[in-house]
Every structure is written in structure tokens, then in C-alpha cells.
């Protein structure tokens, strides 16, 4: 039984060099050898049926049990038609002039180099390739067919809930224990302690100087009092003694420090808040592992934190009040971003999107850790977290449950 073999090749105009070359390959190589294997070679210029020629060519490419593609000259029509045959993953033999390089995208597909000046030298190799095409178990892999198979595996993979796991990053568990925040020794308290210590030091120095002054002769103390009256130190031009250095700012420094002491809580309010919300907040993240045989595609992950008094997830990272003006944040799309946090009536919602989640590769979910605040006023012992995973190739969302346990620290503020 004679079978069709469609020839994909550059045709060219009648009488052109391209047409001459294609005719020579057809007459001297393809037709004689293909006939021996009961194939009838046909080119697009040999189709004479009425109808749309493009449809007829595509039908011939798809339906022919064998296709020969001549890649010589890198003709765009040839590569377009070649891609159709690659997509259906049916037998195809690629040939190219021995002096030309095989294009990179199909460089891993076996291609027969031919010598146009001596086509008979290609006979044996060409016959062997035809014999290979007739073996029923020969896999017809090419870049397109492999990509389509891989994609079909991903899209048609069956995902079970047990295949997907989510844990707290760094804990490898769906449950962690966090403490309420420590509100002692904040920046305002540290500054208050420093001021008190400085004031006490200055008062001690003044008291010591006072005792030393009282030991001076009466005449020198009189001149010193005179100098102090005119706001001169003993090193001034009208003082001939130079025996005791007078720091007229010390008493006023103590007054200034005591004034700062009264307003330290107000002055350091932003510093206190930054330390509470950023330095002392809990930093949490999550890790997802896909143990199925396919990728999750177009993934949206939602975390729902049960809203209770004394528990909060910050919507952004607090700004350092001591940050220099020169420290300008320049937007860089490669920099990790803080997760999107929304507040609803009874829940705090955190969202994250992924193009895909590969299998057997643990994936950290947030570029920057979530900032979690637990106040000493909290009464709840646990914070339940519901995680929903939505993906294009999931028939229904996968739900996971996580828990934050609260352990209250003993505090003088309670």
C-alpha cells in the first residue's frame, strides 16, 4: 500500500536556483529512496485539488505518516510548517545542506546533512532514518512535543490535600508559640536613666568645686565673686589669678537636663513606637511544599488571622524616626516587598500571588516577614489561621489550618 510522504522545502519561482535545488533533491534522493519503502513524496506545488491551499498543506502535514523537511536556507515557511508537524509529534526526518548550521531551537533534533553535489553519499543514512520511523515504539520527541507533554502533565496533575503542606518558616510546624510584647526599657526609659545619671554627675562636680572654692584665701574668693557678678571667669582679662576655671554653663546645663527629663516621654514617643512595632514585634513567614507530580499554576494564597483584642498584623513596616534624610528609598522591582494586609470585620487577611509553585521545592511565601504584635492585654490563648490555596489547575481550593499559641510574659505592667 502506497503511503503519502509530504515534503516541506523551499520551492522558489520556476527557473530559480531554489527551485532547481529542490527539484534535484526530489528527483535524485527523495523519490528513488521513498519509493522503495512504498512512500509517494508530494510537495505543496504538486497539490492540485480545488480549495484553500493553506488548509490542504496543513492537512497533508498532519495526516501524512512521514514528513521530510529541508531546512536549507532557513526559509520561514519551512519552519512554520515544521512546527505543525512537531506539534502533532509524528515521524519527521530533517535534512540540511552540509555547509549550514542547524538552528539552535531545533539543534537537539537529529538532522541529516546532505551534499547537493553528490546526493548518493546520503543514501544509506537516509534509508536508515526511514527504517527508524517505521518502528512502532520510536518516540517522536522534539522541543514542541516535549513542552506540550510537560505542560499537560502539570495541568492534568491530580492534587491531593496531603500533597500540599504549609508550615511556619524556620519551625517546620503548623503551630508556633509567641509571647506578648515586653514594654520595659524602651528608648524613653533608657534616655531618662541617662539624663538622671548625667544630672547627678554634674551636681556632684559642682558640689566638689564649691568645697574647693571655700578652701581658697578670702581675697581670692572676693575677686571670684566679683567676676561671677560681671559674668567673667577667672581666666578673663580682668582676672590676674587664673587659679580656678569657671564653667558658667554647668548650672544652666542641669536646668536644661531637668527640663528634658520632664519631656522625655513626649520627645521619644516615636522612638518607643518604632522599637515596639519593629524591633520587638514577632517576624513570621510561611513555607509551602508541593509534593505532587505537577506545578501549581497561577496561585493565590490567602491567610486569614482571627481578629482578637491584643493581636495585630502590621500592614507595613514602621519607619525609623532616626532615619537620615539622605537615606532615600529608591524603588527597585527586584527588592522584596511586604505582604498585602487587609483588615475586615472579624479577620485580618494577608494575600500573596505566585505565577507557579514548582513541585518538590519548598517555597518561602513572603519576600519580607510579617510583623506581628501581641499586646500584654491579650486574653486569647490561641490565634487560629486559615490558609486557602487557589490555583488554575486545582479543581477546588486547598485549605490548611495553622495556630499561634500565646504565652504571656510576667510583666510589671500587668
NUVEXZA-947966 format. One record per residue (C-alpha): x, y, z. Coordinates in steps of 0.02 Angstrom, whole numbers, plus 50000, padded with zeros to 5 digits. Layout:
<nodes>
XYZ ...
</nodes>
This chain:
<nodes>
500005000050000 500715016849946 500825030050084 501005048750065 502595057450121 502425076250125 503995086150078 504245102650169 505525112850073 505835129749993 505025129749820 505525146049739 504945152749571 505015142549412 506795142749343 507565149549505 509085142049591 508005137349741 506785127749628 508235119249537 508985113249702 507315106849772 506935097649610 508645089449610 508435083149790 506685076849748 507215067849589 508895060749643 508665057149829 506905057849896 505855049649759 507015034649723 507265030149906 505505033749970 504775023149828 505755008149893 504805009850057 503105012049972 503025030850002 502445043449873 503315060349902 502235075749871 502665094249883 501485108849906 501685114249724 501075096949672 499385098549759 498085102349626 496465099449719 495245114049721 495085123149887 496135133550005 497945128649978 498475132850156 497175121050230 497705107350109 499535109450156 499155108850342 498045093450319 499435084850219 500735088850353 499625082050493 498935066750403 500495060650312 501295046150406 503005053350363 503645070950327 505335076250257 505875094150299 507325102650208 507965116550323 509245123150197 509145142150178 508125144450338 506525147750240 505165154650359 503775144450275 504785128650303 504965132050489 503125136650506 502605120150426 503935110750526 503175117350689 501485110050641 502225092750622 503205094950784 501595099350875 500745082950825 502325073050868 502285061750713 503765054650613 504825067650528 506555067550450 507515084050446 508865087050315 510005102050287 511455106750173 513085100550249 513815118150245 512425125950351 512175125850539 510625118650619 509625132550707 509805132550896 507955129550938 507955112750848 509785108650872 509375093650982 508325085350845 509315073350736 509575081250564 510385073150411 511705083950323 511645081650134 512905085149995 511965092849849 513415088949732 513405070349774 511705065249842 512085046649827 513265048149976 511735051550083 510765036150027 511235024050166 510955036350308 509305041850233 508695023850217 509175020250398 508175035250458 506645029450361 506795012250440 506835020450612 505215029750575 504325013350541 504715005950712 503115006850814 503985010550978 505065025050915 504715040851020 504505056450913 505135069651032 505505087550982 505535104051077 503675107451049 503045090051088 504095088951247 503495106051305 501675101351272 501855084751363 502655093451512 501275106451516 499915093351503 500675084051649 500645099951752 498885104851703 498145087451719 499035082651878 497915076552018 498225086452177 497755079352345 497705090052502 499065079052576 500215083952430 500245102152487 500955107152654 501155124352735 502195127152891 502915141852986 504585145852906 506025141053019 504935129853129 504395116153007 502745115453100 500965121553079 500995127753259 502115140353348 502125148753519 502365167653534 502485178853687 501655195453722 502745210553692 503935217153827 503605235653858 505025238453981 506655247753949 506035257153798 507075271353720 506195284553828 506625274753986 508415272453932 508565291153896 507765295254064 509045284354154 510465292654057 509845310354099 509645306354283 511405299254290 512105314754200 511195326754316 511845317654469 513615318154398 513525337054365 512825340554538 514225330454614 515525340254515 514765356954567 514745351654749 516565346654737 517055363354658 516095372554791 517095363954927 518725367954837 518225386254821 517885387755007 519685382555043 520395397554944 521005413355033 519675426255069 520415438954947 520315426654800 518525421954841 518055440454840 518805442854667 517965426954608 516275433354670 516605449754579 517005440554418 515435429954434 514415445854460 515035452754293 514885435454213 516775433454192 517765417854227 519405418254321 520305416554154 519565433254093 520715448054058 520255456954220 520675441654324 522535440954367 522425424354456 521915410754336 521815398754481 520095391254453 519175388054289 517365393154299 516075383754193 514615395854196 513575383554089 513535369654219 512105376254322 511105380354166 511535363054094 510755354854245 509185365354221 509125360554036 509365342254076 507995342854208 506855351154081 507245337353955 506885324754090 505125331554108 504765329853920 505735313853881 504165303153863 503445315053735 505105317753643 505425299153625 503645293853583 504075289553402 505655280253456 504635270053579 503345265653447 504685260653321 505525249253447 503855241253494 503185239153316 504805234653226 506205229253341 505115219753466 503755213253351 503735194953302 504335191453125 503415176853047 503405168952874 502735153152794 503425139552681 502415129352556 502955112452487 502115104652336 502405085752340 501285081752191 501905076952017 501495093951939 501645112651962 500295123452038 499865136651908 499295154751937 499235152952126 498385164452252 498645160852437 497555168852572 497945168852759 496505173052875 497015177953052 495595177953178 495465195753244 495565196953435 495965211153554 497825212453587 498355204153423 498815213353264 499695210553097 500505226553036 500025232552862 501765239752830 503505240452905 503665255153027 504835269252975 506345272953083 506145290653157 508045292253168 508245288452984 509375301052897 508635312252763 509965305752644 509295287952666 508085289252519 507135273752469 507395270952283 506115259252205 506875243252141 505685229952071 506935216452122 506835221452306 505715210152411 504045218052458 503005217252616 501435206352601 499745214152565 498715215052726 496855219252733 495765221852887 493985215252884 492625214053016 493215198353104 494825193753014 496495200552957 496825194752778 498555192552703 498695189052515 500115182652406 500165178152220 501335166352127 501475162651941 501785144551988 502365133852132 503535120052075 503495102752146 504735096352274 505455113752300 504995121952467 504485139952432 504565154252557 502945163852537 503365181852584 504835192152525 504825201352692 504235193752856 502545198552928 502645209753082 501515202853220 501135212253381 500465203353536 499955215453675 500015211253861 498125214453860 497775199153754 496585186553833 496545173353695 497665158153715 497735153853530 497585163053364 496885151553227 497495154553049 496545147852898 497565146452739 496695144452570 497665139852413 496865143752245 497655138552079 497115137351898 497405118651895 496555114952061 494755108752048 494405116952217 495415127052343 496515117852466 496295123152647 497615121952783 497485126352967 498875134053070 498935140153250 499865153353351 499895149153536 500055163753658 501215162853808 501085178153920 502665185153996 502655190754178 502685209554173 502675223554300 501445232354185 500085219254208 
</nodes>
